[in-house]
């Protein structure tokens, strides 16, 4: 695939077939619920003389905090289109984070657990637009797709060593994204994508807690 004379945009990927959002999963929801209940219960027990309005104010603040944590994932959209992925917050037509199917290696698609730890490992940027996981430290599950790197080297603050990059797409049900990608790629003529979803689930990667070699290997071609 040759270098494009102009940057690819969402409009180049064709019609949107399915859209996924990085909603908080079960673990994230439990963490936020337990934290909110714990803080409110402690406040009622530790300071029993606080006025009722202040107790409800504390509850409101906790709910606001949880909403702020979940909001990036709710706004984030993983759009599976006719000719590729369109990622990010912006309108589909003008979105700049796109991954054409022609650049995706079906053999490399993987499901991840503990994907919030991926940046701790060697060779993975600590902060990157490639991580479309929305809820940050609470993004437990994701699907990893290796395709064209449409993020500029200036934004990455690192030298571009390959035309390809890993895109980490957070979701409480990454299996559905993998199936949608397989269906779209096959429909677009990429028959080697058959079996992509089943293989991604069978070879799911549990990201280690201890920093070490990256569980996702770089791709040069």
JOKACOR-V523021 format. One record per residue. SS is DSSP state (H for helix, E for strand, - for the rest). Layout:
ss: [SS/SS]
This chain:
ss: [-/-/-/-/-/-/-/-/-/H/H/H/H/-/-/E/E/E/E/E/E/-/-/-/-/H/H/H/H/H/H/H/H/H/H/H/H/H/H/H/H/H/H/H/H/H/-/-/-/-/-/H/H/H/H/H/H/H/H/H/H/H/H/H/H/H/H/H/H/H/H/H/H/H/H/-/E/E/E/E/E/-/-/E/E/E/E/E/-/-/-/-/-/-/-/-/E/E/E/E/H/H/H/-/-/H/H/H/-/E/E/E/E/-/H/H/H/H/H/H/-/E/-/-/-/-/-/-/-/-/E/E/-/-/-/H/H/H/-/-/E/E/E/E/E/E/E/E/-/-/-/-/H/H/H/H/-/-/-/-/-/-/-/E/E/E/E/E/E/E/-/-/-/H/H/H/H/H/H/H/H/H/H/H/H/H/H/-/-/-/H/H/H/-/-/H/H/H/H/H/H/H/-/-/E/E/-/-/-/-/-/-/E/-/-/-/-/-/-/-/-]
